[in-house]
Amino acid sequence: MRFKSLGSGSTGNGTLIESTGHGGRTTRVLVDCGFGLRHLERKLAEAGVRPADINAVFITHEHGDHIGCASAFARRFKIPVWMSRGTQMAIGSSEWDGLLNIARDGQSIDLADLQLMPFTVPHDAREPLQLTCSDGTSKLGILTDLGHATPHVTAQLAQCHALLIECNHDPDMLAQSVYPTFLKQRVGGQHGHLSNEAAADIVRSVWHAGLHTLMAAHLSTQNNRPELARLALANAVVSDSDIIKVADPRDGSPWLVV
């Protein structure tokens, strides 16, 4: 199994996950579609993936930088989509042409060689879900867009071999930023976004010797810097800090093996 961020930040979010089974069949999932349709198609081409190669789309919540072109993309290429009932209700009347499936906390989604496990997170959306993904041997955790980690969240991330985790902001930079007070409170609140240190605390709580890849994601371009996110995570790991990668808000990351 491997994964690749297509971009991770307020300008758009998307993560590709793929696994090739023993028979040579490859299963691919796109988590979030927070881009324009042409932009997404270009990013997929750069990743060496055709839209028709994607088996499913999973939408974490209804905010524009995550849902983006999901409806148009799914309908154009006839790709099944999973999201929570709350996300669907928040979107309203978007058309899905029979492709929509409802995802629920704790109910696995089996897609050939991949199993997705959605779980609820505290974020200011209708019914946000994040997820883990397993091919039966390796486990990847995707965790962005939450204000804090509940015991339920950390329990879901146990025994991950790779983790893409939000490092949205540095609290001092956020406090000194030009953001209005209400936005600072929203971003730094219990249903907003993870700071670097909050992300590091999660890593400490789920750390084990088999966790070999950490990707800092969803960094704010105004209220964080890659070196600050990397340092916070480096202080949390009990191994070589070379395991830490940082997803570029616009360009994402290379493919990484889980």
Secondary structure as GFF3:
##gff-version 3
##sequence-region A 1 258
A	DSSP	beta_strand	2	9	.	.	.	ID=ss1
A	DSSP	beta_strand	12	20	.	.	.	ID=ss2
A	DSSP	beta_strand	26	31	.	.	.	ID=ss3
A	DSSP	alpha_helix	37	46	.	.	.	ID=ss4
A	DSSP	three_ten_helix	51	53	.	.	.	ID=ss5
A	DSSP	beta_strand	56	58	.	.	.	ID=ss6
A	DSSP	alpha_helix	64	67	.	.	.	ID=ss7
A	DSSP	alpha_helix	70	77	.	.	.	ID=ss8
A	DSSP	beta_strand	81	83	.	.	.	ID=ss9
A	DSSP	alpha_helix	85	91	.	.	.	ID=ss10
A	DSSP	beta_strand	100	102	.	.	.	ID=ss11
A	DSSP	beta_strand	109	111	.	.	.	ID=ss12
A	DSSP	beta_strand	114	120	.	.	.	ID=ss13
A	DSSP	beta_strand	129	134	.	.	.	ID=ss14
A	DSSP	beta_strand	139	143	.	.	.	ID=ss15
A	DSSP	alpha_helix	151	156	.	.	.	ID=ss16
A	DSSP	beta_strand	162	166	.	.	.	ID=ss17
A	DSSP	alpha_helix	171	176	.	.	.	ID=ss18
A	DSSP	alpha_helix	181	188	.	.	.	ID=ss19
A	DSSP	alpha_helix	196	206	.	.	.	ID=ss20
A	DSSP	beta_strand	213	217	.	.	.	ID=ss21
A	DSSP	alpha_helix	226	234	.	.	.	ID=ss22
A	DSSP	three_ten_helix	241	243	.	.	.	ID=ss23
A	DSSP	beta_strand	244	246	.	.	.	ID=ss24
A	DSSP	beta_strand	256	257	.	.	.	ID=ss25
###
